[in-house]
Amino acid sequence: MTKNMPHPGHEKHLCHLQYNGYMNQNFEDFKKLVINPQFICRKCGRAANQASSLCQPEKL
């Protein structure tokens, strides 16, 4: 786990990626994570097509 991460895998979650500027720097790659969302995060409300991209995923 990366230092100061709230849980394992957080460095790949949308909230962390957006906070660190990934969306602005890699917009096309970021869109691939959110197109046709199947899950919503119960913590931040973001939606993604894979549960592994969210902290607290719930199937839509």
C-alpha distance matrix in Angstrom:
0.0 3.8 6.4 8.5 6.9 9.0 7.3 5.2 7.0 8.4 8.6 11.2 13.1 16.5 16.4 13.6 15.5 18.8 17.8 16.9 20.1 19.1 22.0 24.5 23.6 23.1 25.3 26.5 23.0 22.0 25.2 24.3 21.4 23.9 27.2 28.7 26.2 25.9 23.4 23.2 20.5 21.8 19.9 20.9 23.5 22.3 23.4 22.0 23.2 20.1 18.4 15.0 15.6 15.9 14.2 17.2 19.3 22.9 25.3 28.0
3.8 0.0 3.8 6.4 5.8 9.1 8.9 7.8 8.5 8.4 7.4 10.8 12.8 15.7 15.2 11.9 13.6 16.8 15.4 14.0 17.4 16.8 19.9 22.1 21.1 21.1 23.5 25.0 21.8 20.8 24.3 23.8 21.1 23.6 27.0 28.9 26.6 26.8 24.3 23.8 20.9 22.5 20.1 20.5 23.3 21.9 23.4 22.2 23.8 21.1 19.7 16.3 16.0 16.4 15.0 18.4 20.5 24.3 26.7 29.1
6.4 3.8 0.0 3.8 5.6 8.9 9.9 10.1 11.5 10.6 10.0 13.8 15.1 17.7 16.4 13.1 15.4 17.9 15.8 14.6 18.3 18.4 21.6 23.4 22.6 23.2 25.6 27.5 24.5 23.2 26.8 26.7 23.9 26.0 29.6 31.6 29.1 29.4 26.6 25.6 22.5 23.6 20.8 21.2 24.4 23.4 25.4 24.6 26.6 24.1 22.4 19.3 18.8 18.6 16.6 19.9 22.5 26.2 29.0 31.2
8.5 6.4 3.8 0.0 3.8 6.4 8.7 10.3 11.8 9.9 10.2 13.9 14.3 16.5 14.5 11.7 14.6 16.6 14.1 13.8 17.6 18.2 21.0 22.8 22.7 23.4 25.3 27.6 24.8 23.0 26.3 26.6 23.6 25.2 28.9 30.8 28.0 28.3 25.3 23.8 20.4 21.1 18.0 18.5 22.0 21.4 23.8 23.6 26.0 23.7 21.7 19.0 18.2 17.3 14.9 18.0 21.0 24.5 27.6 29.6
6.9 5.8 5.6 3.8 0.0 3.8 5.5 7.1 8.3 6.3 7.3 10.7 10.9 13.4 11.8 9.3 12.3 14.6 12.8 12.8 16.5 16.5 19.0 21.4 21.3 21.6 23.2 25.2 22.3 20.3 23.5 23.6 20.4 22.0 25.7 27.4 24.5 24.7 21.6 20.4 17.1 18.0 15.2 15.8 19.1 18.4 20.4 20.1 22.4 20.0 17.9 15.2 14.5 13.6 11.3 14.5 17.3 20.9 23.9 26.0
9.0 9.1 8.9 6.4 3.8 0.0 3.8 7.2 9.1 6.9 9.5 12.1 11.2 13.7 11.7 10.4 13.9 15.7 14.0 15.0 18.5 18.6 20.5 23.1 23.6 23.6 24.7 26.7 23.8 21.5 24.3 24.4 20.9 22.0 25.7 26.9 23.7 23.5 20.2 18.6 15.1 15.4 12.6 13.9 17.2 17.2 19.4 19.5 21.9 19.5 16.9 14.8 14.4 12.5 9.4 12.0 15.3 18.7 22.0 24.1
7.3 8.9 9.9 8.7 5.5 3.8 0.0 3.8 6.4 5.8 8.9 10.8 10.4 13.7 12.7 11.4 14.4 16.9 15.9 16.6 19.8 19.2 21.1 24.1 24.2 23.7 24.9 26.3 23.1 21.1 23.8 23.3 19.8 21.2 24.7 25.7 22.6 21.9 18.7 17.8 14.6 15.2 13.2 14.9 17.7 17.4 18.9 18.4 20.3 17.4 14.6 12.3 12.8 11.3 8.4 10.9 13.7 17.1 20.2 22.8
5.2 7.8 10.1 10.3 7.1 7.2 3.8 0.0 3.8 5.6 7.9 9.3 10.1 13.8 13.8 12.2 14.4 17.4 17.0 17.0 20.0 18.8 20.9 24.0 23.6 22.7 24.2 25.2 21.7 20.2 23.0 22.0 18.7 20.7 24.0 25.0 22.2 21.5 18.7 18.6 15.9 17.2 15.7 17.1 19.4 18.5 19.4 18.1 19.4 16.1 13.8 10.8 11.9 11.6 9.6 12.3 14.3 17.8 20.3 23.2
7.0 8.5 11.5 11.8 8.3 9.1 6.4 3.8 0.0 3.8 5.4 5.7 7.1 10.9 11.7 10.1 11.5 14.8 15.1 14.9 17.5 15.8 17.7 21.0 20.5 19.3 20.7 21.5 18.0 16.6 19.4 18.3 15.1 17.3 20.6 21.8 19.3 18.9 16.5 16.7 14.4 16.4 15.2 15.9 17.8 16.2 16.8 15.1 16.2 13.1 11.4 8.0 8.7 9.2 8.5 11.6 12.9 16.5 18.7 21.3
8.4 8.4 10.6 9.9 6.3 6.9 5.8 5.6 3.8 0.0 3.8 5.3 5.1 8.5 8.4 6.7 9.0 11.8 11.7 12.0 14.8 13.7 15.5 18.7 18.7 18.0 19.2 20.6 17.4 15.4 18.3 17.9 14.6 16.3 19.9 21.4 18.7 18.8 16.0 15.4 12.6 14.6 12.7 13.0 15.4 13.9 15.2 14.3 16.2 13.7 12.0 9.1 8.4 8.0 6.8 10.5 12.4 16.1 18.6 20.8
8.6 7.4 10.0 10.2 7.3 9.5 8.9 7.9 5.4 3.8 0.0 3.8 5.7 8.5 8.8 5.9 7.0 10.5 10.4 9.7 12.3 10.9 13.4 16.3 15.8 15.2 16.9 18.4 15.2 13.7 17.0 16.8 13.9 16.2 19.6 21.7 19.5 20.2 17.9 17.4 15.1 17.5 15.5 15.0 17.3 15.2 16.4 15.1 16.9 14.7 13.9 10.7 9.3 10.2 10.1 13.8 15.2 18.9 21.0 22.9
11.2 10.8 13.8 13.9 10.7 12.1 10.8 9.3 5.7 5.3 3.8 0.0 3.8 6.6 8.6 7.0 6.7 10.2 11.5 11.0 12.7 10.4 12.2 15.5 15.1 13.6 15.0 15.8 12.5 11.0 14.1 13.3 10.4 12.9 16.2 18.2 16.2 16.9 15.0 15.2 13.5 16.5 15.2 14.6 16.0 13.4 13.8 11.9 13.3 11.2 10.9 7.7 6.1 8.1 9.3 12.8 13.2 16.8 18.4 20.1
13.1 12.8 15.1 14.3 10.9 11.2 10.4 10.1 7.1 5.1 5.7 3.8 0.0 3.8 5.6 5.5 6.2 8.7 10.1 10.9 12.6 10.8 11.7 15.2 15.8 14.4 14.9 16.2 13.3 10.8 13.4 13.2 9.7 11.2 14.9 16.6 14.0 14.7 12.4 11.9 9.9 12.9 11.6 10.8 12.2 9.9 10.7 9.5 11.8 10.1 9.2 7.1 4.4 4.9 6.4 9.8 10.3 13.9 15.8 17.3
16.5 15.7 17.7 16.5 13.4 13.7 13.7 13.8 10.9 8.5 8.5 6.6 3.8 0.0 3.8 5.4 5.0 5.9 8.3 9.8 10.6 9.0 8.8 12.4 13.7 12.4 12.2 13.9 11.6 8.4 10.7 11.5 8.2 8.9 12.7 14.8 12.4 14.0 11.9 10.9 9.5 12.7 11.4 9.4 10.3 7.4 8.6 8.1 11.0 10.6 10.5 9.4 5.8 6.1 8.3 11.2 11.2 14.3 15.9 16.6
16.4 15.2 16.4 14.5 11.8 11.7 12.7 13.8 11.7 8.4 8.8 8.6 5.6 3.8 0.0 3.8 5.6 5.4 6.1 8.7 10.2 10.0 10.1 13.1 14.8 14.5 14.4 16.7 14.8 11.5 13.8 15.1 11.9 12.0 15.8 17.8 15.1 16.5 13.9 11.9 9.5 11.9 9.6 7.4 9.5 7.7 10.3 10.9 14.3 13.8 12.9 12.0 8.7 7.5 8.1 11.0 12.1 15.3 17.5 18.1
13.6 11.9 13.1 11.7 9.3 10.4 11.4 12.2 10.1 6.7 5.9 7.0 5.5 5.4 3.8 0.0 3.8 5.5 5.1 6.2 8.7 8.6 10.1 12.8 13.6 13.7 14.6 16.9 14.6 12.0 15.0 16.0 13.1 14.2 17.9 20.2 17.8 19.1 16.7 15.2 12.7 15.0 12.5 10.9 13.3 11.4 13.6 13.4 16.3 15.3 14.5 12.6 9.7 9.4 9.5 13.0 14.5 18.0 20.2 21.2
15.5 13.6 15.4 14.6 12.3 13.9 14.4 14.4 11.5 9.0 7.0 6.7 6.2 5.0 5.6 3.8 0.0 3.8 5.5 5.3 6.4 5.1 6.7 9.7 10.2 9.9 10.9 13.3 11.1 8.6 12.0 13.1 10.8 12.2 15.7 18.5 16.7 18.6 16.8 15.8 14.1 17.0 15.0 12.9 14.5 11.7 13.3 12.6 15.1 14.6 14.8 12.8 9.5 10.5 11.8 15.2 15.8 19.2 20.8 21.5
18.8 16.8 17.9 16.6 14.6 15.7 16.9 17.4 14.8 11.8 10.5 10.2 8.7 5.9 5.4 5.5 3.8 0.0 3.8 5.4 5.2 5.5 5.4 7.8 9.7 10.1 10.2 13.2 12.0 8.9 11.6 13.8 11.7 12.1 15.5 18.3 16.6 19.0 17.1 15.6 14.1 16.8 14.7 11.8 13.2 10.6 12.7 12.9 15.9 16.1 16.4 15.2 11.5 11.8 13.2 16.2 16.7 19.7 21.3 21.4
17.8 15.4 15.8 14.1 12.8 14.0 15.9 17.0 15.1 11.7 10.4 11.5 10.1 8.3 6.1 5.1 5.5 3.8 0.0 3.8 5.6 7.6 8.6 10.0 11.6 12.9 13.5 16.7 15.4 12.6 15.5 17.5 15.3 15.7 19.2 21.9 19.8 21.9 19.6 17.6 15.4 17.5 14.7 12.1 14.4 12.6 15.4 15.9 19.1 18.9 18.6 17.1 13.8 13.4 13.8 16.8 18.2 21.3 23.5 23.8
16.9 14.0 14.6 13.8 12.8 15.0 16.6 17.0 14.9 12.0 9.7 11.0 10.9 9.8 8.7 6.2 5.3 5.4 3.8 0.0 3.8 5.7 8.2 9.2 9.6 11.2 12.8 15.9 14.4 12.4 15.8 17.5 15.7 16.9 20.2 23.2 21.5 23.6 21.7 20.2 18.2 20.5 17.8 15.5 17.7 15.5 17.7 17.6 20.3 19.9 19.9 17.8 14.7 15.2 15.7 19.2 20.4 23.7 25.6 26.2
20.1 17.4 18.3 17.6 16.5 18.5 19.8 20.0 17.5 14.8 12.3 12.7 12.6 10.6 10.2 8.7 6.4 5.2 5.6 3.8 0.0 3.8 5.5 5.4 6.3 8.5 9.7 13.2 12.4 10.5 13.7 15.9 14.8 15.7 18.7 22.0 20.9 23.4 22.0 20.7 19.2 21.9 19.6 16.7 18.2 15.6 17.5 17.3 19.9 20.2 20.8 19.1 15.6 16.5 17.8 21.0 21.7 24.7 26.2 26.3
19.1 16.8 18.4 18.2 16.5 18.6 19.2 18.8 15.8 13.7 10.9 10.4 10.8 9.0 10.0 8.6 5.1 5.5 7.6 5.7 3.8 0.0 3.8 5.5 5.1 5.6 7.4 10.3 8.9 7.4 10.9 12.6 11.7 13.3 16.1 19.5 18.6 21.2 20.1 19.4 18.3 21.4 19.6 17.0 18.0 14.9 16.1 15.1 17.2 17.4 18.5 16.6 13.2 14.9 16.7 20.0 20.2 23.2 24.4 24.6
22.0 19.9 21.6 21.0 19.0 20.5 21.1 20.9 17.7 15.5 13.4 12.2 11.7 8.8 10.1 10.1 6.7 5.4 8.6 8.2 5.5 3.8 0.0 3.8 5.6 5.3 4.9 8.3 8.0 5.6 8.3 10.9 10.3 11.0 13.5 17.0 16.4 19.4 18.6 17.8 17.3 20.5 19.0 16.0 16.4 13.1 14.0 13.4 15.7 16.7 18.1 16.9 13.3 14.8 17.1 19.9 19.6 22.2 23.0 22.7
24.5 22.1 23.4 22.8 21.4 23.1 24.1 24.0 21.0 18.7 16.3 15.5 15.2 12.4 13.1 12.8 9.7 7.8 10.0 9.2 5.4 5.5 3.8 0.0 3.8 5.8 5.6 9.4 10.2 8.7 10.8 13.7 13.8 14.3 16.3 19.9 19.7 22.8 22.2 21.2 20.7 23.7 22.1 18.8 19.3 16.2 17.4 17.0 19.2 20.4 21.9 20.7 17.1 18.5 20.6 23.4 23.2 25.8 26.6 26.1
23.6 21.1 22.6 22.7 21.3 23.6 24.2 23.6 20.5 18.7 15.8 15.1 15.8 13.7 14.8 13.6 10.2 9.7 11.6 9.6 6.3 5.1 5.6 3.8 0.0 3.8 6.0 9.0 9.2 9.1 11.7 13.8 14.3 15.6 17.5 21.3 21.2 24.2 23.7 23.2 22.7 25.8 24.2 21.2 21.9 18.6 19.5 18.4 20.2 20.9 22.6 20.9 17.6 19.6 21.7 24.8 24.6 27.4 28.1 28.0
23.1 21.1 23.2 23.4 21.6 23.6 23.7 22.7 19.3 18.0 15.2 13.6 14.4 12.4 14.5 13.7 9.9 10.1 12.9 11.2 8.5 5.6 5.3 5.8 3.8 0.0 3.8 5.7 5.5 6.1 8.7 10.3 11.2 12.9 14.5 18.3 18.5 21.5 21.4 21.4 21.3 24.7 23.6 20.8 21.0 17.4 17.6 16.0 17.2 18.0 20.2 18.5 15.4 17.9 20.5 23.4 22.8 25.4 25.8 25.7
25.3 23.5 25.6 25.3 23.2 24.7 24.9 24.2 20.7 19.2 16.9 15.0 14.9 12.2 14.4 14.6 10.9 10.2 13.5 12.8 9.7 7.4 4.9 5.6 6.0 3.8 0.0 3.8 5.5 5.0 6.1 8.8 10.1 10.8 12.0 15.8 16.3 19.6 19.8 19.7 20.1 23.5 22.7 19.6 19.3 15.7 15.6 14.4 15.7 17.3 19.6 18.7 15.4 17.6 20.5 22.9 21.9 24.2 24.2 23.6
26.5 25.0 27.5 27.6 25.2 26.7 26.3 25.2 21.5 20.6 18.4 15.8 16.2 13.9 16.7 16.9 13.3 13.2 16.7 15.9 13.2 10.3 8.3 9.4 9.0 5.7 3.8 0.0 3.8 5.4 5.2 6.7 9.2 10.4 10.5 14.3 15.5 18.7 19.6 20.2 21.1 24.8 24.4 21.6 20.8 17.1 16.1 14.3 14.7 16.4 19.3 18.6 15.7 18.4 21.6 23.9 22.4 24.4 23.9 23.3
23.0 21.8 24.5 24.8 22.3 23.8 23.1 21.7 18.0 17.4 15.2 12.5 13.3 11.6 14.8 14.6 11.1 12.0 15.4 14.4 12.4 8.9 8.0 10.2 9.2 5.5 5.5 3.8 0.0 3.8 5.4 5.2 7.0 9.4 10.3 13.9 14.6 17.3 17.8 18.7 19.3 23.0 22.6 20.3 19.8 16.0 15.0 12.5 12.8 13.8 16.6 15.3 12.7 15.8 19.0 21.4 20.0 22.3 22.1 22.1
22.0 20.8 23.2 23.0 20.3 21.5 21.1 20.2 16.6 15.4 13.7 11.0 10.8 8.4 11.5 12.0 8.6 8.9 12.6 12.4 10.5 7.4 5.6 8.7 9.1 6.1 5.0 5.4 3.8 0.0 3.8 5.4 5.3 6.9 8.9 12.5 12.4 15.4 15.4 15.6 16.1 19.7 19.2 16.6 16.2 12.4 11.8 9.9 11.2 12.4 14.7 13.8 10.6 13.0 16.2 18.6 17.4 19.7 19.8 19.6
25.2 24.3 26.8 26.3 23.5 24.3 23.8 23.0 19.4 18.3 17.0 14.1 13.4 10.7 13.8 15.0 12.0 11.6 15.5 15.8 13.7 10.9 8.3 10.8 11.7 8.7 6.1 5.2 5.4 3.8 0.0 3.8 5.3 5.3 5.9 9.7 10.5 13.8 14.6 15.2 16.5 20.1 20.2 17.6 16.3 12.5 11.1 9.4 10.1 12.4 15.2 15.2 12.1 14.4 17.9 19.7 17.8 19.5 18.9 18.2
24.3 23.8 26.7 26.6 23.6 24.4 23.3 22.0 18.3 17.9 16.8 13.3 13.2 11.5 15.1 16.0 13.1 13.8 17.5 17.5 15.9 12.6 10.9 13.7 13.8 10.3 8.8 6.7 5.2 5.4 3.8 0.0 3.8 5.6 5.6 8.8 9.9 12.6 13.9 15.4 16.8 20.6 21.1 18.9 17.6 13.9 11.8 9.0 8.3 10.2 13.5 13.4 11.1 14.0 17.7 19.4 17.2 18.8 17.9 17.7
21.4 21.1 23.9 23.6 20.4 20.9 19.8 18.7 15.1 14.6 13.9 10.4 9.7 8.2 11.9 13.1 10.8 11.7 15.3 15.7 14.8 11.7 10.3 13.8 14.3 11.2 10.1 9.2 7.0 5.3 5.3 3.8 0.0 3.8 6.1 8.7 8.2 10.5 10.9 12.2 13.3 17.1 17.5 15.6 14.5 10.9 8.9 5.8 6.0 7.3 10.1 10.0 7.4 10.2 13.9 15.6 13.5 15.5 15.1 15.3
23.9 23.6 26.0 25.2 22.0 22.0 21.2 20.7 17.3 16.3 16.2 12.9 11.2 8.9 12.0 14.2 12.2 12.1 15.7 16.9 15.7 13.3 11.0 14.3 15.6 12.9 10.8 10.4 9.4 6.9 5.3 5.6 3.8 0.0 3.8 6.4 5.6 8.8 9.4 10.2 11.9 15.6 16.3 14.1 12.3 8.7 6.3 4.3 5.5 8.3 10.7 11.7 8.9 10.6 14.3 15.3 13.0 14.3 13.7 13.0
27.2 27.0 29.6 28.9 25.7 25.7 24.7 24.0 20.6 19.9 19.6 16.2 14.9 12.7 15.8 17.9 15.7 15.5 19.2 20.2 18.7 16.1 13.5 16.3 17.5 14.5 12.0 10.5 10.3 8.9 5.9 5.6 6.1 3.8 0.0 3.8 5.6 9.0 10.9 12.4 14.9 18.3 19.5 17.4 15.1 11.8 8.9 7.0 6.4 9.9 13.0 14.3 12.1 13.9 17.7 18.3 15.6 16.2 14.7 13.5
28.7 28.9 31.6 30.8 27.4 26.9 25.7 25.0 21.8 21.4 21.7 18.2 16.6 14.8 17.8 20.2 18.5 18.3 21.9 23.2 22.0 19.5 17.0 19.9 21.3 18.3 15.8 14.3 13.9 12.5 9.7 8.8 8.7 6.4 3.8 0.0 3.8 6.5 9.4 11.5 14.6 17.8 19.7 18.1 15.3 12.6 9.0 7.4 5.8 9.6 12.5 14.7 13.2 14.6 18.2 18.1 14.8 14.6 12.4 10.9
26.2 26.6 29.1 28.0 24.5 23.7 22.6 22.2 19.3 18.7 19.5 16.2 14.0 12.4 15.1 17.8 16.7 16.6 19.8 21.5 20.9 18.6 16.4 19.7 21.2 18.5 16.3 15.5 14.6 12.4 10.5 9.9 8.2 5.6 5.6 3.8 0.0 3.8 5.8 7.7 10.9 14.0 16.0 14.7 11.9 9.4 5.7 4.5 4.0 7.5 9.5 12.1 10.7 11.3 14.7 14.4 11.1 11.0 9.3 8.0
25.9 26.8 29.4 28.3 24.7 23.5 21.9 21.5 18.9 18.8 20.2 16.9 14.7 14.0 16.5 19.1 18.6 19.0 21.9 23.6 23.4 21.2 19.4 22.8 24.2 21.5 19.6 18.7 17.3 15.4 13.8 12.6 10.5 8.8 9.0 6.5 3.8 0.0 3.8 7.1 10.4 13.1 15.7 15.3 12.6 10.9 7.3 6.1 4.8 6.7 7.9 11.2 10.9 11.1 14.2 13.1 9.4 8.5 6.0 5.5
23.4 24.3 26.6 25.3 21.6 20.2 18.7 18.7 16.5 16.0 17.9 15.0 12.4 11.9 13.9 16.7 16.8 17.1 19.6 21.7 22.0 20.1 18.6 22.2 23.7 21.4 19.8 19.6 17.8 15.4 14.6 13.9 10.9 9.4 10.9 9.4 5.8 3.8 0.0 3.8 6.8 9.4 12.0 12.0 9.7 8.5 5.6 5.4 6.1 6.6 5.9 9.4 9.0 8.1 10.7 9.3 5.8 5.3 4.5 5.1
23.2 23.8 25.6 23.8 20.4 18.6 17.8 18.6 16.7 15.4 17.4 15.2 11.9 10.9 11.9 15.2 15.8 15.6 17.6 20.2 20.7 19.4 17.8 21.2 23.2 21.4 19.7 20.2 18.7 15.6 15.2 15.4 12.2 10.2 12.4 11.5 7.7 7.1 3.8 0.0 3.8 6.3 8.8 8.5 6.0 5.7 4.3 6.5 8.8 9.4 8.1 10.9 9.7 7.5 9.5 7.9 5.4 5.4 6.5 6.3
20.5 20.9 22.5 20.4 17.1 15.1 14.6 15.9 14.4 12.6 15.1 13.5 9.9 9.5 9.5 12.7 14.1 14.1 15.4 18.2 19.2 18.3 17.3 20.7 22.7 21.3 20.1 21.1 19.3 16.1 16.5 16.8 13.3 11.9 14.9 14.6 10.9 10.4 6.8 3.8 0.0 3.8 5.3 5.7 4.9 5.4 6.3 8.3 11.1 10.7 8.5 10.4 9.0 5.7 6.3 5.0 4.5 6.3 9.0 9.7
21.8 22.5 23.6 21.1 18.0 15.4 15.2 17.2 16.4 14.6 17.5 16.5 12.9 12.7 11.9 15.0 17.0 16.8 17.5 20.5 21.9 21.4 20.5 23.7 25.8 24.7 23.5 24.8 23.0 19.7 20.1 20.6 17.1 15.6 18.3 17.8 14.0 13.1 9.4 6.3 3.8 0.0 3.8 6.0 5.8 8.2 9.6 11.9 14.6 14.0 11.3 13.3 12.4 8.8 7.9 5.3 6.3 6.8 10.1 10.9
19.9 20.1 20.8 18.0 15.2 12.6 13.2 15.7 15.2 12.7 15.5 15.2 11.6 11.4 9.6 12.5 15.0 14.7 14.7 17.8 19.6 19.6 19.0 22.1 24.2 23.6 22.7 24.4 22.6 19.2 20.2 21.1 17.5 16.3 19.5 19.7 16.0 15.7 12.0 8.8 5.3 3.8 0.0 3.8 6.1 8.3 10.9 13.1 16.3 15.5 12.9 13.8 12.5 8.7 7.0 6.0 8.4 10.1 13.5 14.3
20.9 20.5 21.2 18.5 15.8 13.9 14.9 17.1 15.9 13.0 15.0 14.6 10.8 9.4 7.4 10.9 12.9 11.8 12.1 15.5 16.7 17.0 16.0 18.8 21.2 20.8 19.6 21.6 20.3 16.6 17.6 18.9 15.6 14.1 17.4 18.1 14.7 15.3 12.0 8.5 5.7 6.0 3.8 0.0 3.8 5.7 9.1 11.7 15.3 15.2 13.4 14.3 12.0 8.8 8.3 8.5 9.9 11.7 14.5 14.5
23.5 23.3 24.4 22.0 19.1 17.2 17.7 19.4 17.8 15.4 17.3 16.0 12.2 10.3 9.5 13.3 14.5 13.2 14.4 17.7 18.2 18.0 16.4 19.3 21.9 21.0 19.3 20.8 19.8 16.2 16.3 17.6 14.5 12.3 15.1 15.3 11.9 12.6 9.7 6.0 4.9 5.8 6.1 3.8 0.0 3.8 6.5 9.9 13.3 14.0 12.7 14.4 12.1 9.3 10.0 9.3 9.3 10.1 12.2 11.5
22.3 21.9 23.4 21.4 18.4 17.2 17.4 18.5 16.2 13.9 15.2 13.4 9.9 7.4 7.7 11.4 11.7 10.6 12.6 15.5 15.6 14.9 13.1 16.2 18.6 17.4 15.7 17.1 16.0 12.4 12.5 13.9 10.9 8.7 11.8 12.6 9.4 10.9 8.5 5.7 5.4 8.2 8.3 5.7 3.8 0.0 3.8 6.8 10.5 11.5 11.0 12.4 9.5 7.6 9.6 10.0 9.2 10.7 12.2 11.5
23.4 23.4 25.4 23.8 20.4 19.4 18.9 19.4 16.8 15.2 16.4 13.8 10.7 8.6 10.3 13.6 13.3 12.7 15.4 17.7 17.5 16.1 14.0 17.4 19.5 17.6 15.6 16.1 15.0 11.8 11.1 11.8 8.9 6.3 8.9 9.0 5.7 7.3 5.6 4.3 6.3 9.6 10.9 9.1 6.5 3.8 0.0 3.8 7.1 8.8 9.1 11.2 8.7 7.8 10.8 10.7 8.5 9.4 9.7 8.9
22.0 22.2 24.6 23.6 20.1 19.5 18.4 18.1 15.1 14.3 15.1 11.9 9.5 8.1 10.9 13.4 12.6 12.9 15.9 17.6 17.3 15.1 13.4 17.0 18.4 16.0 14.4 14.3 12.5 9.9 9.4 9.0 5.8 4.3 7.0 7.4 4.5 6.1 5.4 6.5 8.3 11.9 13.1 11.7 9.9 6.8 3.8 0.0 3.8 5.5 7.0 8.7 6.5 7.2 10.9 11.4 8.8 10.2 9.9 9.8
23.2 23.8 26.6 26.0 22.4 21.9 20.3 19.4 16.2 16.2 16.9 13.3 11.8 11.0 14.3 16.3 15.1 15.9 19.1 20.3 19.9 17.2 15.7 19.2 20.2 17.2 15.7 14.7 12.8 11.2 10.1 8.3 6.0 5.5 6.4 5.8 4.0 4.8 6.1 8.8 11.1 14.6 16.3 15.3 13.3 10.5 7.1 3.8 0.0 3.8 6.9 8.9 7.9 9.6 13.2 13.4 10.3 11.1 9.7 10.0
20.1 21.1 24.1 23.7 20.0 19.5 17.4 16.1 13.1 13.7 14.7 11.2 10.1 10.6 13.8 15.3 14.6 16.1 18.9 19.9 20.2 17.4 16.7 20.4 20.9 18.0 17.3 16.4 13.8 12.4 12.4 10.2 7.3 8.3 9.9 9.6 7.5 6.7 6.6 9.4 10.7 14.0 15.5 15.2 14.0 11.5 8.8 5.5 3.8 0.0 3.8 5.4 5.7 7.7 11.1 11.5 8.6 10.2 9.5 11.1
18.4 19.7 22.4 21.7 17.9 16.9 14.6 13.8 11.4 12.0 13.9 10.9 9.2 10.5 12.9 14.5 14.8 16.4 18.6 19.9 20.8 18.5 18.1 21.9 22.6 20.2 19.6 19.3 16.6 14.7 15.2 13.5 10.1 10.7 13.0 12.5 9.5 7.9 5.9 8.1 8.5 11.3 12.9 13.4 12.7 11.0 9.1 7.0 6.9 3.8 0.0 3.8 5.4 5.7 8.2 8.1 5.4 7.5 8.0 10.5
15.0 16.3 19.3 19.0 15.2 14.8 12.3 10.8 8.0 9.1 10.7 7.7 7.1 9.4 12.0 12.6 12.8 15.2 17.1 17.8 19.1 16.6 16.9 20.7 20.9 18.5 18.7 18.6 15.3 13.8 15.2 13.4 10.0 11.7 14.3 14.7 12.1 11.2 9.4 10.9 10.4 13.3 13.8 14.3 14.4 12.4 11.2 8.7 8.9 5.4 3.8 0.0 3.8 5.5 7.7 9.1 7.8 10.8 11.7 14.3
15.6 16.0 18.8 18.2 14.5 14.4 12.8 11.9 8.7 8.4 9.3 6.1 4.4 5.8 8.7 9.7 9.5 11.5 13.8 14.7 15.6 13.2 13.3 17.1 17.6 15.4 15.4 15.7 12.7 10.6 12.1 11.1 7.4 8.9 12.1 13.2 10.7 10.9 9.0 9.7 9.0 12.4 12.5 12.0 12.1 9.5 8.7 6.5 7.9 5.7 5.4 3.8 0.0 3.8 7.1 9.3 8.2 11.4 12.5 14.1
15.9 16.4 18.6 17.3 13.6 12.5 11.3 11.6 9.2 8.0 10.2 8.1 4.9 6.1 7.5 9.4 10.5 11.8 13.4 15.2 16.5 14.9 14.8 18.5 19.6 17.9 17.6 18.4 15.8 13.0 14.4 14.0 10.2 10.6 13.9 14.6 11.3 11.1 8.1 7.5 5.7 8.8 8.7 8.8 9.3 7.6 7.8 7.2 9.6 7.7 5.7 5.5 3.8 0.0 3.8 5.7 5.4 9.0 11.1 12.8
14.2 15.0 16.6 14.9 11.3 9.4 8.4 9.6 8.5 6.8 10.1 9.3 6.4 8.3 8.1 9.5 11.8 13.2 13.8 15.7 17.8 16.7 17.1 20.6 21.7 20.5 20.5 21.6 19.0 16.2 17.9 17.7 13.9 14.3 17.7 18.2 14.7 14.2 10.7 9.5 6.3 7.9 7.0 8.3 10.0 9.6 10.8 10.9 13.2 11.1 8.2 7.7 7.1 3.8 0.0 3.8 6.1 9.7 12.7 14.8
17.2 18.4 19.9 18.0 14.5 12.0 10.9 12.3 11.6 10.5 13.8 12.8 9.8 11.2 11.0 13.0 15.2 16.2 16.8 19.2 21.0 20.0 19.9 23.4 24.8 23.4 22.9 23.9 21.4 18.6 19.7 19.4 15.6 15.3 18.3 18.1 14.4 13.1 9.3 7.9 5.0 5.3 6.0 8.5 9.3 10.0 10.7 11.4 13.4 11.5 8.1 9.1 9.3 5.7 3.8 0.0 3.8 6.7 10.2 12.4
19.3 20.5 22.5 21.0 17.3 15.3 13.7 14.3 12.9 12.4 15.2 13.2 10.3 11.2 12.1 14.5 15.8 16.7 18.2 20.4 21.7 20.2 19.6 23.2 24.6 22.8 21.9 22.4 20.0 17.4 17.8 17.2 13.5 13.0 15.6 14.8 11.1 9.4 5.8 5.4 4.5 6.3 8.4 9.9 9.3 9.2 8.5 8.8 10.3 8.6 5.4 7.8 8.2 5.4 6.1 3.8 0.0 3.8 6.7 9.1
22.9 24.3 26.2 24.5 20.9 18.7 17.1 17.8 16.5 16.1 18.9 16.8 13.9 14.3 15.3 18.0 19.2 19.7 21.3 23.7 24.7 23.2 22.2 25.8 27.4 25.4 24.2 24.4 22.3 19.7 19.5 18.8 15.5 14.3 16.2 14.6 11.0 8.5 5.3 5.4 6.3 6.8 10.1 11.7 10.1 10.7 9.4 10.2 11.1 10.2 7.5 10.8 11.4 9.0 9.7 6.7 3.8 0.0 3.8 6.3
25.3 26.7 29.0 27.6 23.9 22.0 20.2 20.3 18.7 18.6 21.0 18.4 15.8 15.9 17.5 20.2 20.8 21.3 23.5 25.6 26.2 24.4 23.0 26.6 28.1 25.8 24.2 23.9 22.1 19.8 18.9 17.9 15.1 13.7 14.7 12.4 9.3 6.0 4.5 6.5 9.0 10.1 13.5 14.5 12.2 12.2 9.7 9.9 9.7 9.5 8.0 11.7 12.5 11.1 12.7 10.2 6.7 3.8 0.0 3.8
28.0 29.1 31.2 29.6 26.0 24.1 22.8 23.2 21.3 20.8 22.9 20.1 17.3 16.6 18.1 21.2 21.5 21.4 23.8 26.2 26.3 24.6 22.7 26.1 28.0 25.7 23.6 23.3 22.1 19.6 18.2 17.7 15.3 13.0 13.5 10.9 8.0 5.5 5.1 6.3 9.7 10.9 14.3 14.5 11.5 11.5 8.9 9.8 10.0 11.1 10.5 14.3 14.1 12.8 14.8 12.4 9.1 6.3 3.8 0.0
